[in-house]
Amino acid sequence: MTRVHWSPEALEDLEAIQEYIGRDAPSYAQVLVHRIISAVDRLNSFPIMGRVVPEVGRQEVRELIVGAFRVVYRYRNEEVEIVTVFRASRLFPGIPI
């Protein structure tokens, strides 16, 4: 089984998403965050199930699409690191990957 961990930045992204959506729809925000976490949990068994991030083009940098959000992760040495979570309508963040 692959070890999955969240970067501090990705955890901040998730909290910001929940806070922002929760202002108008607290129940939906909770459901959305649960869906994102559930999708990430599947990476324990299927670490390469996400597609290669087109903007990066490297096999180890992949993403899951969860609703309107992109969950970007790095897979190497049997470990997955969740790098960032952001709205798919936004430009890819300028983060070092």
A tleap script that builds the chain and sets N, CA, C and O, in Angstrom:
source leaprc.protein.ff14SB
mol = sequence {
  NMET THR ARG VAL HIE TRP SER PRO GLU ALA
  LEU GLU ASP LEU GLU ALA ILE GLN GLU TYR
  ILE GLY ARG ASP ALA PRO SER TYR ALA GLN
  VAL LEU VAL HIE ARG ILE ILE SER ALA VAL
  ASP ARG LEU ASN SER PHE PRO ILE MET GLY
  ARG VAL VAL PRO GLU VAL GLY ARG GLN GLU
  VAL ARG GLU LEU ILE VAL GLY ALA PHE ARG
  VAL VAL TYR ARG TYR ARG ASN GLU GLU VAL
  GLU ILE VAL THR VAL PHE ARG ALA SER ARG
  LEU PHE PRO GLY ILE PRO CILE
}
set mol.1.N position { 0.840 -1.182 0.000 }
set mol.1.CA position { 0.000 0.000 0.000 }
set mol.1.C position { 0.888 1.250 0.000 }
set mol.1.O position { 1.889 1.314 0.713 }
set mol.2.N position { 0.513 2.211 -0.789 }
set mol.2.CA position { 1.264 3.452 -0.951 }
set mol.2.C position { 0.957 4.409 0.192 }
set mol.2.O position { -0.191 4.543 0.616 }
set mol.3.N position { 1.988 5.066 0.680 }
set mol.3.CA position { 1.813 6.073 1.731 }
set mol.3.C position { 1.382 7.384 1.081 }
set mol.3.O position { 1.995 7.831 0.112 }
set mol.4.N position { 0.324 8.001 1.617 }
set mol.4.CA position { -0.185 9.271 1.090 }
set mol.4.C position { -0.099 10.314 2.204 }
set mol.4.O position { -0.533 10.071 3.330 }
set mol.5.N position { 0.464 11.473 1.877 }
set mol.5.CA position { 0.450 12.569 2.842 }
set mol.5.C position { 0.172 13.893 2.133 }
set mol.5.O position { 0.432 14.052 0.941 }
set mol.6.N position { -0.357 14.821 2.894 }
set mol.6.CA position { -0.736 16.134 2.381 }
set mol.6.C position { 0.362 17.137 2.721 }
set mol.6.O position { 0.869 17.156 3.842 }
set mol.7.N position { 0.722 17.961 1.758 }
set mol.7.CA position { 1.648 19.056 2.045 }
set mol.7.C position { 0.897 20.099 2.868 }
set mol.7.O position { -0.331 20.164 2.808 }
set mol.8.N position { 1.616 20.913 3.631 }
set mol.8.CA position { 0.949 21.988 4.375 }
set mol.8.C position { 0.151 22.919 3.455 }
set mol.8.O position { -0.924 23.390 3.826 }
set mol.9.N position { 0.677 23.180 2.264 }
set mol.9.CA position { -0.012 24.057 1.316 }
set mol.9.C position { -1.333 23.447 0.858 }
set mol.9.O position { -2.339 24.147 0.744 }
set mol.10.N position { -1.328 22.144 0.598 }
set mol.10.CA position { -2.560 21.476 0.156 }
set mol.10.C position { -3.609 21.473 1.264 }
set mol.10.O position { -4.800 21.634 0.997 }
set mol.11.N position { -3.166 21.288 2.511 }
set mol.11.CA position { -4.116 21.345 3.628 }
set mol.11.C position { -4.712 22.749 3.761 }
set mol.11.O position { -5.901 22.903 4.041 }
set mol.12.N position { -3.882 23.757 3.560 }
set mol.12.CA position { -4.385 25.138 3.582 }
set mol.12.C position { -5.379 25.367 2.456 }
set mol.12.O position { -6.398 26.028 2.652 }
set mol.13.N position { -5.090 24.825 1.270 }
set mol.13.CA position { -6.011 24.941 0.135 }
set mol.13.C position { -7.366 24.343 0.488 }
set mol.13.O position { -8.406 24.950 0.236 }
set mol.14.N position { -7.346 23.148 1.071 }
set mol.14.CA position { -8.582 22.449 1.424 }
set mol.14.C position { -9.376 23.240 2.463 }
set mol.14.O position { -10.596 23.368 2.354 }
set mol.15.N position { -8.691 23.760 3.454 }
set mol.15.CA position { -9.362 24.571 4.479 }
set mol.15.C position { -9.962 25.838 3.871 }
set mol.15.O position { -11.076 26.227 4.219 }
set mol.16.N position { -9.227 26.480 2.965 }
set mol.16.CA position { -9.719 27.705 2.321 }
set mol.16.C position { -10.953 27.416 1.470 }
set mol.16.O position { -11.894 28.209 1.442 }
set mol.17.N position { -10.946 26.276 0.775 }
set mol.17.CA position { -12.109 25.887 -0.040 }
set mol.17.C position { -13.314 25.688 0.852 }
set mol.17.O position { -14.401 26.187 0.562 }
set mol.18.N position { -13.120 24.949 1.948 }
set mol.18.CA position { -14.238 24.699 2.854 }
set mol.18.C position { -14.760 25.998 3.468 }
set mol.18.O position { -15.970 26.193 3.587 }
set mol.19.N position { -13.854 26.872 3.852 }
set mol.19.CA position { -14.265 28.149 4.452 }
set mol.19.C position { -15.033 29.012 3.448 }
set mol.19.O position { -16.079 29.572 3.776 }
set mol.20.N position { -14.510 29.115 2.227 }
set mol.20.CA position { -15.135 29.967 1.220 }
set mol.20.C position { -16.523 29.461 0.838 }
set mol.20.O position { -17.485 30.228 0.837 }
set mol.21.N position { -16.628 28.193 0.518 }
set mol.21.CA position { -17.929 27.633 0.129 }
set mol.21.C position { -18.870 27.587 1.332 }
set mol.21.O position { -20.080 27.765 1.196 }
set mol.22.N position { -18.295 27.346 2.507 }
set mol.22.CA position { -19.093 27.247 3.724 }
set mol.22.C position { -19.790 28.531 4.128 }
set mol.22.O position { -20.744 28.496 4.905 }
set mol.23.N position { -19.338 29.653 3.619 }
set mol.23.CA position { -20.010 30.925 3.921 }
set mol.23.C position { -21.455 30.917 3.442 }
set mol.23.O position { -22.348 31.434 4.112 }
set mol.24.N position { -21.671 30.318 2.265 }
set mol.24.CA position { -23.009 30.284 1.682 }
set mol.24.C position { -23.677 28.923 1.793 }
set mol.24.O position { -24.903 28.831 1.848 }
set mol.25.N position { -22.880 27.877 1.825 }
set mol.25.CA position { -23.446 26.524 1.808 }
set mol.25.C position { -22.601 25.586 2.674 }
set mol.25.O position { -21.824 24.787 2.151 }
set mol.26.N position { -22.752 25.686 3.999 }
set mol.26.CA position { -21.920 24.871 4.891 }
set mol.26.C position { -22.055 23.365 4.656 }
set mol.26.O position { -21.066 22.636 4.726 }
set mol.27.N position { -23.257 22.905 4.381 }
set mol.27.CA position { -23.454 21.465 4.150 }
set mol.27.C position { -22.736 21.012 2.888 }
set mol.27.O position { -22.083 19.969 2.876 }
set mol.28.N position { -22.861 21.806 1.822 }
set mol.28.CA position { -22.193 21.454 0.576 }
set mol.28.C position { -20.674 21.483 0.751 }
set mol.28.O position { -19.973 20.621 0.221 }
set mol.29.N position { -20.166 22.465 1.488 }
set mol.29.CA position { -18.722 22.557 1.717 }
set mol.29.C position { -18.212 21.291 2.394 }
set mol.29.O position { -17.156 20.770 2.032 }
set mol.30.N position { -18.949 20.806 3.358 }
set mol.30.CA position { -18.562 19.588 4.071 }
set mol.30.C position { -18.583 18.374 3.132 }
set mol.30.O position { -17.671 17.547 3.163 }
set mol.31.N position { -19.614 18.272 2.305 }
set mol.31.CA position { -19.718 17.168 1.347 }
set mol.31.C position { -18.566 17.227 0.347 }
set mol.31.O position { -17.957 16.202 0.041 }
set mol.32.N position { -18.267 18.410 -0.158 }
set mol.32.CA position { -17.198 18.566 -1.141 }
set mol.32.C position { -15.847 18.163 -0.564 }
set mol.32.O position { -15.093 17.429 -1.203 }
set mol.33.N position { -15.541 18.632 0.625 }
set mol.33.CA position { -14.270 18.283 1.256 }
set mol.33.C position { -14.201 16.777 1.481 }
set mol.33.O position { -13.149 16.169 1.286 }
set mol.34.N position { -15.298 16.178 1.885 }
set mol.34.CA position { -15.336 14.725 2.072 }
set mol.34.C position { -15.068 14.003 0.740 }
set mol.34.O position { -14.342 13.009 0.712 }
set mol.35.N position { -15.643 14.494 -0.346 }
set mol.35.CA position { -15.409 13.884 -1.667 }
set mol.35.C position { -13.940 13.982 -2.073 }
set mol.35.O position { -13.377 13.031 -2.615 }
set mol.36.N position { -13.328 15.126 -1.812 }
set mol.36.CA position { -11.914 15.307 -2.151 }
set mol.36.C position { -11.050 14.344 -1.333 }
set mol.36.O position { -10.167 13.682 -1.878 }
set mol.37.N position { -11.303 14.270 -0.038 }
set mol.37.CA position { -10.529 13.385 0.833 }
set mol.37.C position { -10.732 11.922 0.432 }
set mol.37.O position { -9.779 11.142 0.438 }
set mol.38.N position { -11.954 11.548 0.087 }
set mol.38.CA position { -12.231 10.173 -0.341 }
set mol.38.C position { -11.483 9.830 -1.622 }
set mol.38.O position { -10.958 8.726 -1.759 }
set mol.39.N position { -11.432 10.771 -2.560 }
set mol.39.CA position { -10.695 10.542 -3.805 }
set mol.39.C position { -9.212 10.346 -3.514 }
set mol.39.O position { -8.573 9.459 -4.080 }
set mol.40.N position { -8.675 11.172 -2.635 }
set mol.40.CA position { -7.259 11.059 -2.274 }
set mol.40.C position { -6.992 9.731 -1.567 }
set mol.40.O position { -5.948 9.117 -1.787 }
set mol.41.N position { -7.910 9.286 -0.731 }
set mol.41.CA position { -7.730 8.012 -0.022 }
set mol.41.C position { -7.562 6.835 -0.981 }
set mol.41.O position { -6.870 5.870 -0.655 }
set mol.42.N position { -8.176 6.901 -2.140 }
set mol.42.CA position { -8.046 5.811 -3.126 }
set mol.42.C position { -6.629 5.712 -3.685 }
set mol.42.O position { -6.250 4.678 -4.236 }
set mol.43.N position { -5.849 6.779 -3.547 }
set mol.43.CA position { -4.474 6.742 -4.029 }
set mol.43.C position { -3.613 5.755 -3.238 }
set mol.43.O position { -2.558 5.339 -3.715 }
set mol.44.N position { -4.052 5.378 -2.037 }
set mol.44.CA position { -3.333 4.361 -1.262 }
set mol.44.C position { -3.188 3.078 -2.071 }
set mol.44.O position { -2.135 2.441 -2.054 }
set mol.45.N position { -4.237 2.710 -2.769 }
set mol.45.CA position { -4.235 1.470 -3.544 }
set mol.45.C position { -3.940 1.682 -5.024 }
set mol.45.O position { -3.432 0.780 -5.691 }
set mol.46.N position { -4.256 2.871 -5.541 }
set mol.46.CA position { -4.110 3.141 -6.982 }
set mol.46.C position { -3.372 4.466 -7.202 }
set mol.46.O position { -3.978 5.443 -7.641 }
set mol.47.N position { -2.086 4.506 -6.904 }
set mol.47.CA position { -1.366 5.786 -6.924 }
set mol.47.C position { -1.199 6.431 -8.298 }
set mol.47.O position { -0.940 7.632 -8.382 }
set mol.48.N position { -1.341 5.667 -9.365 }
set mol.48.CA position { -1.182 6.287 -10.691 }
set mol.48.C position { -2.516 6.423 -11.414 }
set mol.48.O position { -2.557 6.528 -12.640 }
set mol.49.N position { -3.612 6.419 -10.646 }
set mol.49.CA position { -4.928 6.510 -11.280 }
set mol.49.C position { -5.207 7.895 -11.856 }
set mol.49.O position { -6.038 8.027 -12.755 }
set mol.50.N position { -4.537 8.918 -11.363 }
set mol.50.CA position { -4.745 10.262 -11.889 }
set mol.50.C position { -4.030 10.454 -13.213 }
set mol.50.O position { -3.118 9.704 -13.561 }
set mol.51.N position { -4.458 11.467 -13.941 }
set mol.51.CA position { -3.796 11.757 -15.218 }
set mol.51.C position { -2.557 12.607 -14.976 }
set mol.51.O position { -2.440 13.273 -13.948 }
set mol.52.N position { -1.645 12.578 -15.921 }
set mol.52.CA position { -0.461 13.434 -15.874 }
set mol.52.C position { -0.942 14.878 -16.037 }
set mol.52.O position { -1.777 15.165 -16.895 }
set mol.53.N position { -0.417 15.775 -15.218 }
set mol.53.CA position { -0.804 17.182 -15.299 }
set mol.53.C position { -0.282 17.759 -16.617 }
set mol.53.O position { 0.929 17.785 -16.838 }
set mol.54.N position { -1.181 18.222 -17.498 }
set mol.54.CA position { -0.752 18.701 -18.823 }
set mol.54.C position { 0.249 19.851 -18.760 }
set mol.54.O position { 1.170 19.910 -19.575 }
set mol.55.N position { 0.084 20.758 -17.810 }
set mol.55.CA position { 0.975 21.925 -17.719 }
set mol.55.C position { 2.392 21.541 -17.308 }
set mol.55.O position { 3.334 22.291 -17.565 }
set mol.56.N position { 2.552 20.384 -16.673 }
set mol.56.CA position { 3.864 19.953 -16.181 }
set mol.56.C position { 4.474 18.899 -17.107 }
set mol.56.O position { 5.654 18.972 -17.451 }
set mol.57.N position { 3.663 17.922 -17.505 }
set mol.57.CA position { 4.106 16.919 -18.462 }
set mol.57.C position { 5.078 15.880 -17.933 }
set mol.57.O position { 5.753 15.218 -18.721 }
set mol.58.N position { 5.168 15.721 -16.619 }
set mol.58.CA position { 6.047 14.705 -16.035 }
set mol.58.C position { 5.196 13.590 -15.446 }
set mol.58.O position { 4.172 13.857 -14.816 }
set mol.59.N position { 5.610 12.345 -15.645 }
set mol.59.CA position { 4.834 11.177 -15.216 }
set mol.59.C position { 4.573 11.153 -13.711 }
set mol.59.O position { 3.544 10.632 -13.280 }
set mol.60.N position { 5.461 11.692 -12.921 }
set mol.60.CA position { 5.285 11.641 -11.468 }
set mol.60.C position { 4.343 12.717 -10.932 }
set mol.60.O position { 3.930 12.649 -9.775 }
set mol.61.N position { 4.000 13.701 -11.747 }
set mol.61.CA position { 3.087 14.775 -11.317 }
set mol.61.C position { 1.733 14.514 -11.961 }
set mol.61.O position { 1.572 14.624 -13.177 }
set mol.62.N position { 0.771 14.169 -11.126 }
set mol.62.CA position { -0.545 13.732 -11.598 }
set mol.62.C position { -1.633 14.523 -10.894 }
set mol.62.O position { -1.378 15.292 -9.967 }
set mol.63.N position { -2.856 14.309 -11.366 }
set mol.63.CA position { -3.973 15.010 -10.742 }
set mol.63.C position { -5.238 14.170 -10.792 }
set mol.63.O position { -5.434 13.338 -11.677 }
set mol.64.N position { -6.080 14.425 -9.811 }
set mol.64.CA position { -7.432 13.890 -9.777 }
set mol.64.C position { -8.366 15.062 -10.002 }
set mol.64.O position { -8.128 16.160 -9.498 }
set mol.65.N position { -9.413 14.833 -10.747 }
set mol.65.CA position { -10.446 15.849 -10.933 }
set mol.65.C position { -11.608 15.433 -10.033 }
set mol.65.O position { -12.170 14.348 -10.182 }
set mol.66.N position { -11.953 16.310 -9.107 }
set mol.66.CA position { -13.058 16.046 -8.184 }
set mol.66.C position { -14.032 17.209 -8.317 }
set mol.66.O position { -13.784 18.303 -7.809 }
set mol.67.N position { -15.136 16.962 -9.001 }
set mol.67.CA position { -16.075 18.044 -9.271 }
set mol.67.C position { -15.367 19.128 -10.058 }
set mol.67.O position { -14.814 18.869 -11.127 }
set mol.68.N position { -15.385 20.340 -9.532 }
set mol.68.CA position { -14.754 21.476 -10.208 }
set mol.68.C position { -13.347 21.749 -9.690 }
set mol.68.O position { -12.813 22.838 -9.898 }
set mol.69.N position { -12.741 20.769 -9.017 }
set mol.69.CA position { -11.426 20.976 -8.411 }
set mol.69.C position { -10.394 19.997 -8.944 }
set mol.69.O position { -10.702 18.859 -9.299 }
set mol.70.N position { -9.160 20.477 -8.988 }
set mol.70.CA position { -8.012 19.662 -9.380 }
set mol.70.C position { -7.176 19.395 -8.130 }
set mol.70.O position { -6.797 20.321 -7.413 }
set mol.71.N position { -6.899 18.133 -7.883 }
set mol.71.CA position { -6.048 17.722 -6.771 }
set mol.71.C position { -4.732 17.247 -7.387 }
set mol.71.O position { -4.666 16.166 -7.973 }
set mol.72.N position { -3.705 18.052 -7.252 }
set mol.72.CA position { -2.413 17.751 -7.874 }
set mol.72.C position { -1.536 17.036 -6.851 }
set mol.72.O position { -1.414 17.456 -5.700 }
set mol.73.N position { -0.925 15.931 -7.313 }
set mol.73.CA position { -0.061 15.171 -6.416 }
set mol.73.C position { 1.196 14.703 -7.137 }
set mol.73.O position { 1.259 14.648 -8.366 }
set mol.74.N position { 2.191 14.369 -6.326 }
set mol.74.CA position { 3.456 13.855 -6.837 }
set mol.74.C position { 3.593 12.414 -6.349 }
set mol.74.O position { 3.419 12.137 -5.162 }
set mol.75.N position { 3.905 11.499 -7.264 }
set mol.75.CA position { 4.081 10.092 -6.910 }
set mol.75.C position { 5.503 9.669 -7.241 }
set mol.75.O position { 5.923 9.701 -8.397 }
set mol.76.N position { 6.234 9.274 -6.206 }
set mol.76.CA position { 7.584 8.751 -6.406 }
set mol.76.C position { 7.984 7.938 -5.184 }
set mol.76.O position { 7.560 8.214 -4.062 }
set mol.77.N position { 8.803 6.942 -5.430 }
set mol.77.CA position { 9.307 6.075 -4.357 }
set mol.77.C position { 8.185 5.513 -3.484 }
set mol.77.O position { 8.296 5.479 -2.258 }
set mol.78.N position { 7.120 5.079 -4.121 }
set mol.78.CA position { 5.979 4.474 -3.419 }
set mol.78.C position { 5.322 5.430 -2.415 }
set mol.78.O position { 4.694 4.986 -1.454 }
set mol.79.N position { 5.467 6.735 -2.638 }
set mol.79.CA position { 4.809 7.733 -1.795 }
set mol.79.C position { 4.069 8.730 -2.670 }
set mol.79.O position { 4.511 9.081 -3.764 }
set mol.80.N position { 2.928 9.174 -2.154 }
set mol.80.CA position { 2.133 10.209 -2.810 }
set mol.80.C position { 2.116 11.426 -1.894 }
set mol.80.O position { 1.826 11.323 -0.702 }
set mol.81.N position { 2.432 12.574 -2.472 }
set mol.81.CA position { 2.306 13.834 -1.742 }
set mol.81.C position { 1.271 14.694 -2.458 }
set mol.81.O position { 1.423 15.010 -3.638 }
set mol.82.N position { 0.230 15.064 -1.744 }
set mol.82.CA position { -0.765 15.974 -2.294 }
set mol.82.C position { -0.131 17.360 -2.246 }
set mol.82.O position { 0.222 17.857 -1.177 }
set mol.83.N position { 0.010 17.977 -3.415 }
set mol.83.CA position { 0.746 19.231 -3.533 }
set mol.83.C position { -0.172 20.443 -3.425 }
set mol.83.O position { 0.144 21.400 -2.719 }
set mol.84.N position { -1.307 20.408 -4.121 }
set mol.84.CA position { -2.230 21.537 -4.104 }
set mol.84.C position { -3.622 21.082 -4.530 }
set mol.84.O position { -3.787 20.060 -5.195 }
set mol.85.N position { -4.610 21.866 -4.129 }
set mol.85.CA position { -5.993 21.665 -4.543 }
set mol.85.C position { -6.510 23.029 -4.968 }
set mol.85.O position { -6.422 23.995 -4.212 }
set mol.86.N position { -7.052 23.107 -6.185 }
set mol.86.CA position { -7.544 24.405 -6.646 }
set mol.86.C position { -8.683 24.222 -7.642 }
set mol.86.O position { -8.866 23.153 -8.225 }
set mol.87.N position { -9.429 25.285 -7.815 }
set mol.87.CA position { -10.563 25.280 -8.729 }
set mol.87.C position { -10.057 25.104 -10.160 }
set mol.87.O position { -9.125 25.789 -10.582 }
set mol.88.N position { -10.662 24.203 -10.886 }
set mol.88.CA position { -10.199 23.872 -12.239 }
set mol.88.C position { -10.301 25.047 -13.198 }
set mol.88.O position { -9.580 25.083 -14.195 }
set mol.89.N position { -11.174 26.004 -12.925 }
set mol.89.CA position { -11.319 27.153 -13.818 }
set mol.89.C position { -10.172 28.151 -13.677 }
set mol.89.O position { -10.043 29.064 -14.492 }
set mol.90.N position { -9.343 27.986 -12.654 }
set mol.90.CA position { -8.215 28.887 -12.443 }
set mol.90.C position { -6.985 28.386 -13.194 }
set mol.90.O position { -6.890 27.211 -13.550 }
set mol.91.N position { -6.056 29.292 -13.425 }
set mol.91.CA position { -4.787 28.916 -14.042 }
set mol.91.C position { -3.985 28.050 -13.082 }
set mol.91.O position { -4.127 28.158 -11.864 }
set mol.92.N position { -3.157 27.203 -13.633 }
set mol.92.CA position { -2.305 26.342 -12.809 }
set mol.92.C position { -1.411 27.231 -11.954 }
set mol.92.O position { -0.766 28.141 -12.474 }
set mol.93.N position { -1.367 26.978 -10.644 }
set mol.93.CA position { -0.556 27.847 -9.760 }
set mol.93.C position { 0.929 27.690 -10.032 }
set mol.93.O position { 1.403 26.607 -10.375 }
set mol.94.N position { 1.638 28.761 -9.878 }
set mol.94.CA position { 3.088 28.750 -10.097 }
set mol.94.C position { 3.823 28.210 -8.889 }
set mol.94.O position { 4.531 28.944 -8.200 }
set mol.95.N position { 3.651 26.922 -8.636 }
set mol.95.CA position { 4.305 26.290 -7.496 }
set mol.95.C position { 5.408 25.366 -8.005 }
set mol.95.O position { 5.270 24.752 -9.063 }
set mol.96.N position { 6.488 25.271 -7.260 }
set mol.96.CA position { 7.558 24.348 -7.690 }
set mol.96.C position { 7.121 22.900 -7.465 }
set mol.96.O position { 6.727 22.517 -6.364 }
set mol.97.N position { 7.199 22.120 -8.517 }
set mol.97.CA position { 6.830 20.700 -8.404 }
set mol.97.C position { 7.991 19.866 -8.881 }
set mol.97.O position { 7.911 18.638 -8.877 }
savepdb mol mol.pdb
quit
